[in-house]
Amino acid sequence: MTRTDIEITAAGRRVTGVGTGSVDSGAPLIVALPGGSYNARYFDLPRHSLLEVGAATGFQIVALNRPGYAGSERLPGDSVTFAGNAEMLDHAIGALWERVPGRCPGVVVIAHSIGAAIAVHLAAREPRWPLLGVALSGLSDFCREPIVDLFHAMPPGQAVVFSPEQRRGFMYGPDDTVDADVLEVSAPSMEPVPVEELLELTGEWATMAPELLAGVRVPVFSVLACFDHLWEIDQAGLDRFNGYFTGTPRLETELLRESGHNIDHHHVGRALHLGQLSFAWACAFDR
């Protein structure tokens, strides 16, 4: 598989990423957005690569570094918000769309955790380029109280560096759901996370989610993990969150029982990727 470094100027700021080669298969362009504390390599790790699975099945995939990660420029001051990310990425994906082959029917966004919340903002603002669907993972509305307390205890105005113990504790499931070297393999994708992202996730997001999710007018594929230690996972919560999607023409949901928050990096990660790409292919014809 050929990997291509991506650099785009969006609204006057640099956005970077990694992508697979251009293909003219008639498949949608896939744009992948990682969550907090991860760069675009989250989607392209050994044994856990969405890019490799996508290239093997006829998709062009671009994983973007969100603002402030890797080579992508940080947003200024008060713009370090999910909405600010969405605005910048709207321009970046628009620039990518201008480069795709003529048979490409549109864009499907695959996004994880904070990246998924940003994808919801992106979909709700009805971008200028043809958004066909959004595939979300690791996203709900209410965080668990210990996570809220942890994030709100972080020093204000500083990027947060998670320890290996913290990552293992709330990003991953039991030992039999991941490879023993998962932290070492995923290390190239790890970065400090702007504290603003953590505070919005555990604060305003729960209040804003109902209206934002209701504003999504494209098909949605939403996957959560049984051992997700970030979110409150129970049937009532799942029903409440899924019930917010009142504007989508098609909603597919799944609860994976052998995974933690970073589903992509678990043994079931390949099943997630194939499910997301199957959804994306269907979106090309569900218009």
Backbone torsions as a table, in degrees:
resi	resn	phi	psi	omega
1	MET	NA	133.2	177.7
2	THR	-88.6	126.6	175.5
3	ARG	-103.1	142.1	-179.3
4	THR	-125.2	128.1	173.3
5	ASP	-72.2	135.4	-176.6
6	ILE	-109.6	134.1	170.5
7	GLU	-141.1	124.6	-176.0
8	ILE	-128.8	145.8	168.7
9	THR	-101.0	117.1	-176.6
10	ALA	-125.2	119.4	-178.1
11	ALA	51.4	38.0	176.8
12	GLY	81.2	5.3	-179.0
13	ARG	-124.0	151.4	-176.9
14	ARG	-82.0	133.0	173.0
15	VAL	-126.1	131.0	-176.8
16	THR	-118.7	171.2	177.7
17	GLY	178.5	-167.7	177.2
18	VAL	-136.4	142.2	-178.0
19	GLY	-142.7	167.0	172.3
20	THR	-90.6	167.4	-178.4
21	GLY	-64.2	155.4	179.1
22	SER	-67.5	136.8	176.8
23	VAL	-131.2	151.3	179.2
24	ASP	-118.1	60.8	-174.7
25	SER	-94.8	-5.5	-173.3
26	GLY	85.9	1.3	178.0
27	ALA	-82.0	154.9	174.5
28	PRO	-64.5	153.8	167.1
29	LEU	-73.2	130.6	176.5
30	ILE	-100.5	125.5	173.3
31	VAL	-114.5	123.3	-175.5
32	ALA	-108.5	132.5	-178.4
33	LEU	-119.2	117.4	-179.7
34	PRO	-77.9	167.6	-179.4
35	GLY	-88.2	-171.0	-178.1
36	GLY	-66.0	137.4	179.3
37	SER	75.7	14.3	178.0
38	TYR	-132.7	141.6	173.8
39	ASN	-96.1	-172.3	-174.1
40	ALA	-62.3	-22.4	179.2
41	ARG	-64.0	-14.4	175.6
42	TYR	-50.4	-35.6	-176.2
43	PHE	-93.8	8.5	-175.7
44	ASP	-145.7	53.3	178.6
45	LEU	-100.3	151.9	176.9
46	PRO	-54.6	131.0	-179.7
47	ARG	74.0	-4.2	-176.0
48	HIS	-138.8	40.9	-170.8
49	SER	-101.6	110.5	170.6
50	LEU	-62.3	-36.9	-179.2
51	LEU	-60.8	-42.4	-179.4
52	GLU	-67.0	-43.1	179.3
53	VAL	-64.2	-41.5	179.5
54	GLY	-64.6	-44.4	179.7
55	ALA	-62.2	-36.9	-179.5
56	ALA	-70.3	-18.5	-177.3
57	THR	-113.1	16.5	170.6
58	GLY	90.6	16.3	-179.8
59	PHE	-104.5	146.2	163.0
60	GLN	-93.7	126.1	-178.0
61	ILE	-123.9	133.4	173.9
62	VAL	-122.3	118.5	173.3
63	ALA	-97.3	122.4	-176.0
64	LEU	-99.9	143.6	167.4
65	ASN	-81.2	119.8	178.8
66	ARG	-66.8	162.9	-179.0
67	PRO	-52.6	129.7	179.8
68	GLY	93.8	-3.3	180.0
69	TYR	-113.4	140.7	179.9
70	ALA	49.8	-126.4	-176.1
71	GLY	-90.0	2.6	-180.0
72	SER	-80.5	133.8	-176.0
73	GLU	-67.3	142.7	177.6
74	ARG	-72.1	145.9	174.9
75	LEU	-73.1	151.9	-179.6
76	PRO	-77.5	141.9	167.9
77	GLY	32.4	-112.2	-174.5
78	ASP	-70.5	-5.3	-179.1
79	SER	-85.9	-1.9	179.3
80	VAL	-78.3	72.6	-178.8
81	THR	-136.0	168.1	175.6
82	PHE	-62.7	-41.2	178.9
83	ALA	-64.4	-39.8	177.3
84	GLY	-64.0	-41.4	174.1
85	ASN	-59.1	-46.3	-177.3
86	ALA	-61.2	-40.9	179.9
87	GLU	-62.5	-45.9	179.6
88	MET	-63.8	-43.9	-177.8
89	LEU	-71.1	-28.1	173.1
90	ASP	-56.9	-48.0	178.6
91	HIS	-65.1	-42.0	-177.7
92	ALA	-64.1	-45.1	-179.7
93	ILE	-68.4	-34.0	174.1
94	GLY	-59.1	-40.3	177.5
95	ALA	-66.7	-39.3	176.2
96	LEU	-63.4	-41.2	-177.8
97	TRP	-60.1	-32.9	-179.6
98	GLU	-66.8	-16.1	-175.6
99	ARG	-99.9	-8.4	-170.4
100	VAL	-78.3	156.7	179.0
101	PRO	-62.8	159.6	-172.6
102	GLY	-64.4	-26.1	-177.2
103	ARG	-82.4	-7.8	-177.8
104	CYS	-66.8	124.6	-174.5
105	PRO	-81.7	-16.0	-177.2
106	GLY	160.0	-162.4	-173.2
107	VAL	-121.5	136.5	167.7
108	VAL	-116.1	128.5	179.2
109	VAL	-97.0	124.7	173.1
110	ILE	-107.0	125.9	-171.3
111	ALA	-146.4	148.5	-175.5
112	HIS	-121.4	134.3	168.5
113	SER	56.7	-121.4	178.0
114	ILE	-59.5	-35.9	174.7
115	GLY	-60.2	-35.4	178.5
116	ALA	-68.8	-39.7	176.0
117	ALA	-61.6	-38.9	177.8
118	ILE	-67.7	-37.4	176.8
119	ALA	-62.2	-35.0	176.2
120	VAL	-64.4	-46.2	174.8
121	HIS	-56.2	-43.7	-178.1
122	LEU	-61.6	-46.6	-179.2
123	ALA	-66.5	-40.0	-176.8
124	ALA	-67.5	-23.7	179.7
125	ARG	-86.2	0.5	176.3
126	GLU	50.8	78.3	-174.4
127	PRO	-64.5	165.9	-177.0
128	ARG	-72.5	-29.0	178.6
129	TRP	-87.2	160.6	-172.5
130	PRO	-77.4	97.7	175.5
131	LEU	-82.8	121.0	-177.2
132	LEU	-95.6	-26.8	-178.2
133	GLY	179.9	165.9	176.7
134	VAL	-130.4	132.4	176.0
135	ALA	-112.1	112.7	-173.0
136	LEU	-107.6	142.4	171.0
137	SER	-137.8	149.2	176.9
138	GLY	65.7	36.5	-178.6
139	LEU	-134.4	129.2	170.9
140	SER	-139.8	-151.9	-177.8
141	ASP	-113.9	-46.1	-175.0
142	PHE	-107.4	122.8	176.6
143	CYS	-77.0	154.8	175.8
144	ARG	-65.8	146.9	-175.9
145	GLU	-57.6	-43.2	178.8
146	PRO	-59.6	-34.3	178.2
147	ILE	-70.3	-41.6	176.9
148	VAL	-58.7	-47.1	-179.4
149	ASP	-63.3	-41.6	-179.5
150	LEU	-62.5	-49.0	-175.6
151	PHE	-68.1	-35.3	-178.9
152	HIS	-77.8	-10.3	175.8
153	ALA	-89.5	-3.4	-179.5
154	MET	-71.1	146.2	178.6
155	PRO	-59.4	132.4	-178.3
156	PRO	-67.0	145.3	173.6
157	GLY	75.1	6.5	-178.7
158	GLN	-118.8	145.6	173.2
159	ALA	-68.7	144.4	-175.3
160	VAL	-103.5	130.4	176.1
161	VAL	-107.2	112.8	178.5
162	PHE	-76.9	139.2	175.6
163	SER	-76.3	159.9	175.0
164	PRO	-55.7	-37.1	179.7
165	GLU	-65.8	-39.7	177.8
166	GLN	-65.7	-44.5	179.0
167	ARG	-61.1	-45.2	-179.6
168	ARG	-64.2	-33.4	-175.4
169	GLY	-73.2	-43.5	-175.3
170	PHE	-117.3	1.6	175.7
171	MET	-100.7	-18.1	-170.6
172	TYR	-132.2	157.1	-179.3
173	GLY	-88.3	-166.1	-179.5
174	PRO	-57.6	163.0	-174.8
175	ASP	-56.4	-33.4	-177.2
176	ASP	-80.2	2.0	178.6
177	THR	-101.0	-8.7	-177.6
178	VAL	-137.0	161.5	171.2
179	ASP	-71.6	150.5	-177.3
180	ALA	-62.8	-26.1	-177.1
181	ASP	-98.6	23.3	-173.2
182	VAL	-59.6	-36.7	180.0
183	LEU	-69.1	-39.2	178.7
184	GLU	-67.2	-42.8	-178.8
185	VAL	-65.6	-38.4	-176.6
186	SER	-86.3	-2.9	-176.6
187	ALA	-54.6	-39.7	-179.7
188	PRO	-62.9	-16.4	-179.2
189	SER	-95.1	-5.8	-174.2
190	MET	-84.9	139.1	177.2
191	GLU	-147.3	163.0	169.2
192	PRO	-60.9	149.9	-179.7
193	VAL	-113.0	133.1	174.8
194	PRO	-58.1	130.4	-177.2
195	VAL	-61.5	-26.8	178.5
196	GLU	-58.2	-36.2	179.7
197	GLU	-65.6	-41.9	-179.0
198	LEU	-66.6	-39.8	-178.7
199	LEU	-70.0	-36.4	177.8
200	GLU	-69.1	-38.9	-179.5
201	LEU	-62.3	-39.5	-177.3
202	THR	-93.6	1.0	-178.8
203	GLY	-122.1	-93.7	-173.2
204	GLU	-63.1	-27.5	-174.5
205	TRP	-55.6	-46.2	-177.5
206	ALA	-61.1	-33.4	179.5
207	THR	-75.7	-36.8	-175.5
208	MET	-84.6	-23.6	-171.8
209	ALA	-54.9	-46.2	-176.5
210	PRO	-55.9	-47.0	-178.6
211	GLU	-69.5	-41.5	-179.0
212	LEU	-64.3	-46.5	-178.5
213	LEU	-65.3	-35.1	177.0
214	ALA	-65.4	-23.3	-178.7
215	GLY	-86.1	-1.8	178.6
216	VAL	-79.5	119.2	-173.4
217	ARG	-109.1	13.6	178.9
218	VAL	-118.4	164.7	177.6
219	PRO	-57.6	147.4	-175.9
220	VAL	-129.5	135.7	172.3
221	PHE	-122.0	115.7	-173.4
222	SER	-124.6	124.6	-176.1
223	VAL	-126.1	131.4	173.8
224	LEU	-122.5	165.2	-177.9
225	ALA	-114.4	141.4	-179.1
226	CYS	-61.7	-35.6	-178.3
227	PHE	-100.5	31.7	175.9
228	ASP	-76.9	114.9	-176.8
229	HIS	-91.4	1.1	177.7
230	LEU	-85.1	-42.6	-172.9
231	TRP	-104.6	155.1	169.3
232	GLU	-73.9	112.5	-176.1
233	ILE	-111.9	102.5	171.0
234	ASP	-148.4	168.3	-173.5
235	GLN	-62.6	-39.1	179.4
236	ALA	-63.0	-41.3	179.0
237	GLY	-67.0	-40.5	178.1
238	LEU	-62.6	-44.5	180.0
239	ASP	-63.4	-40.9	179.7
240	ARG	-63.1	-49.6	-177.1
241	PHE	-63.1	-48.1	-179.9
242	ASN	-64.1	-29.2	179.8
243	GLY	-69.6	-15.9	178.1
244	TYR	-70.4	-21.7	-174.6
245	PHE	-80.7	66.3	-175.4
246	THR	-84.6	-13.0	-176.4
247	GLY	-101.0	-10.7	-176.8
248	THR	-76.4	141.6	176.1
249	PRO	-75.9	-16.9	-179.7
250	ARG	-153.7	127.9	178.9
251	LEU	-124.8	122.3	173.6
252	GLU	-116.3	131.1	180.0
253	THR	-130.7	155.5	179.2
254	GLU	-153.5	142.9	172.8
255	LEU	-116.2	111.7	-179.0
256	LEU	-86.8	124.6	-171.7
257	ARG	-88.9	-7.3	-178.2
258	GLU	-120.9	49.9	-177.2
259	SER	-157.4	157.0	168.6
260	GLY	-104.5	-162.7	-169.5
261	HIS	-58.1	-49.5	-179.6
262	ASN	-81.1	73.6	-173.0
263	ILE	-56.2	-39.0	-176.8
264	ASP	-53.9	-29.5	-173.2
265	HIS	-97.6	6.1	178.9
266	HIS	-96.0	172.7	178.0
267	HIS	-57.8	-31.5	-179.2
268	VAL	-85.1	5.3	-178.3
269	GLY	-58.6	-39.0	179.1
270	ARG	-63.4	-38.2	177.0
271	ALA	-63.6	-40.1	176.0
272	LEU	-59.8	-48.9	-176.9
273	HIS	-61.2	-44.4	179.5
274	LEU	-64.7	-37.7	177.2
275	GLY	-65.4	-42.2	179.4
276	GLN	-64.4	-41.4	-178.4
277	LEU	-72.4	-34.8	174.0
278	SER	-61.5	-44.5	176.0
279	PHE	-58.9	-45.2	-178.0
280	ALA	-62.3	-41.5	180.0
281	TRP	-63.7	-42.2	179.0
282	ALA	-62.3	-34.0	-179.6
283	CYS	-62.1	-26.9	-179.6
284	ALA	-65.2	-24.4	-176.3
285	PHE	-112.0	-4.3	-176.6
286	ASP	-103.2	64.8	-174.7
287	ARG	-126.3	NA	NA
